[in-house]
Amino acid sequence: MDSSKFNLKLNNDSKNRIVKGFIFQALLILSVAICLLGLGSLLFEILREGLPWLSWHFLTDFPSRFPEKAGIKSAIFGTIWVITFAALFIIPIGVGAAFYLEEYARKNIFSKILEINISNLAGVPSIVYGLLGLAVFVQFMNLGRSVLAGSLTLALLVLPIIIVISREAIKSVPDSHKNAAYALGASKFQVIQKIVLPQAIPGIMTGTILALSRAIGEAAPMIAISALVYITFLPTTPMDRFSVMPIQIFNWISRPQEGFKGLAAAGIIILLIILLLMNAVAVYTRNRTQKRSEE
Amino acid sequence: MNYKTTDVSSLFLLPKQKKRELREKVFEIIFFLCAALSILTTVGIIGTLVFQSIPFFQEISILEFLGGTRWSPILKPQDFGVLPLLMGTILVSVIALGFAVPIGLLIAIFLSEYAPPKLRSILKPILEILAGIPTVVYGYFALTFVTPQLQSLIPNLMIFNALSAGLVMGLMITPMICSLSEDAMMAVPQSLRNAALALGARKMEVSTKIVVPAASSGIIASCLLAFSRAIGETMLVTIAAGATPKMSINPLESIQTMTAYIVQLALGETPHGSLEYNTIFAVGLLLFIVTLFINLIGHLLIQHWKEPT
C-alpha cells in the first residue's frame, strides 16, 4: 500500500469538504442578504416616492382627479368604519369558538372536523371570501356594497386567526387555577368567566390586533365587495358605501399619470405606519404577559 | 373529568341553582354556535361557488371550460377555456417558488443551525415584517421598482410581466417557507446532530444530510402551503403581471392569473347574473378546489411530522 498517496487523497478530500463548507456558509449568508436587500429596497423605494407627497392635506382631503389636491381622508375613515364593525363581530365569536374548542369540545370526530376546517379556512384565498361576500352579503342578504357587507366579509376572513391565537391564550391558563375554582364549587361557565377569561385577555387582545392588522391590508375581497369606488364623502351609517386604504392605493397605482405613483406610495406609508403601530402594541402586550407568567 | 354537579344535589335544586344550570347550558350552546360558524363559512363558500356557477356550466360544458385554450369571456368571439388563466397562475407561482424555496430553506438552515441566538432573535422579527406587508404594497414594488430594474437587464421585458410579479411574490412567501421549515428543523433532536458530529461530519454535512432529511415532511408542507398561497395571491399579480390571458410560458410577457381575472371582472360594469358575470364564480370554484387540495396535503404532512405515529 502506498500510504503517502492515501494521505494525499485524504487531504484533498478534507480540503474539499472545508471548501464546500465555506461555500455553503456563503450561500446561507447570501440568501439572508437577498431577503434583507429586498425588504430594504421596498421600504426605500416607497419612502423615496411617497415622502414628498405626504402632507397634512393628504390626510384631510378627499380623492381628486388632480394628484396635488388628492387626499386619503375617505379611505382612512372607511377603513376605521369597516375595521370597527369587523372587530365587533370577531371578538365575541372568535373568543366563543376558542372557548368551545378548548373547554367544551370532547375528543370526537366532530371536533376533529372543526379543527381541520378552521385550518383550511385560513388557507382559502382572500378573493374567494370576496366572492362569498359578494354573493351572500351584497346580493342575497341585500346589504348592498355597504360598510356592513365589507366588515362581515373581513370578519369571516380573519376569524381563523383570532380563534387560533385565542386558543393558545386559553390553553396557557394553568389547570391548577381552574381546578382550585372547581374544588370551591364553581361551575364551568363561572370558571371560564372568573378564572380563564381574565388571564387569557392579553393573548386574546394580541390575536385581535393581529387579525385586524391582516384585515386592514386586504384589498382583493374589498374590491369584490366595494368595486373601485370614487368616494368623496364619509360613511355615516353601516349601510353607506365605502372605500378602504388598500382600494385607494390600488386605484392610484392603476393610474398611468406620474403624480399618482407618488400618491400611492404616500398612502402606503400611512398604511404601513398604522400596521406597524398595531403590531408594536400586539408585541408589547405579548411580551408583558410572558414576563408576568415567568415571575 | 366531569365537573357537573352530582346527581344527588340535582334532586333538590333550589331556584337559584336551576337558573345556574340553565345559564350553563345556554352558554355552552352559544359557544358551540360560535365554533359552528366556521363550518357554516365553509358550507357558505362551497355553496356560493357551486350554486353561482351552475348557470355558467349549463351553457358552457365543464370539458370546454377545463380543456379550452382560449379565454375571452367579454370580447367577441367569446371563448371560455380556462387553461390560459391556469397557465398564468402556475407560471407566476413556479417563478415565486423557484425564488422562495431555495432562499427560504437556506435562511431556515442558517437560523436553525448556524446563527447565534442573538442574531436569530434580530433576524426573525425582520423576516416577519415581510410576511405582514399588505400584498398591494408588493404589487406597487414589483411594478415601479423591480420591473424597471429588470428592464435594464432584459430590454425586451414588458411593463406587465410574469417574471417581476413572480420574483416579488417569491420574496413575499419566503418568510412562510422559512418559518415553518425552521420550526421543523429546530424540532430535530440534538442527539442526531451529535451522533453525526461524533462520526466526523462537518457542520454543513450535518445540516444537509441529517437535519434537512429529518425535517423533510415539515419542509415539504411549508412549500405546499406557500404554493397554495402563491396560487391564491391576488393584488400583486393584478397590479404587476398584466391582464392578457394567454397560453404562454414566456415569463417576459404579460399574462393573467385566475385571481387577477376575478378582480378585473369585479371592477368592470358587467351586469349581475349574465354569463360573463358568472364566470368569476366558475373561476373562483376552480381556484378554491386547487388551493384546498394543496392545503389538505400540506396539513396532513404537518400532522404527520408533529405526531409521526
Interface residues (C-beta under 8 A of the other chain):
Chain A: R17 I18 K20 G21 F24 Q25 L27 L28 I29 L30 S31 V32 I34 C35 L36 G38 L39 S41 L42 E45 I46 E49 P92 I93 G94 V95 G96 A97 F99 Y100 L101 E103 Y104 A105 I113 L114 I116 N117 I118 S119 N120 L121 G123 V124 P125 S126 I127 V128 Y129 G130 L131 L132 L134 A135 V136 Q139 L156 L159 P160 I163 Y182 S187 K188 F189 I192 S213 I216 G217 E218 A219 A220 I223 A224 A227 L228 P246 I249 F250 I253 S254 K261 A264 A265 I268 L271 L272 L275 N279
Chain B: Y3 T5 R20 R23 E24 F27 E28 I30 F31 F32 L33 C34 A35 A36 L37 S38 I39 T41 T42 G44 I45 T48 L49 F51 Q52 P102 I103 L106 I107 I109 F110 Y114 L123 I126 L127 I129 L130 G132 I133 P134 T135 V136 V137 Y138 G139 Y140 F141 L143 T144 F145 L171 T174 R202 K203 M204 E205 S207 T208 L225 S228 R229 I231 G232 E233 T234 M235 T238 I239 T259 I262 V263 A266 L267 H272 I280 F281 G284 L287 F288 T291 L292 N295 L296 G298 H299
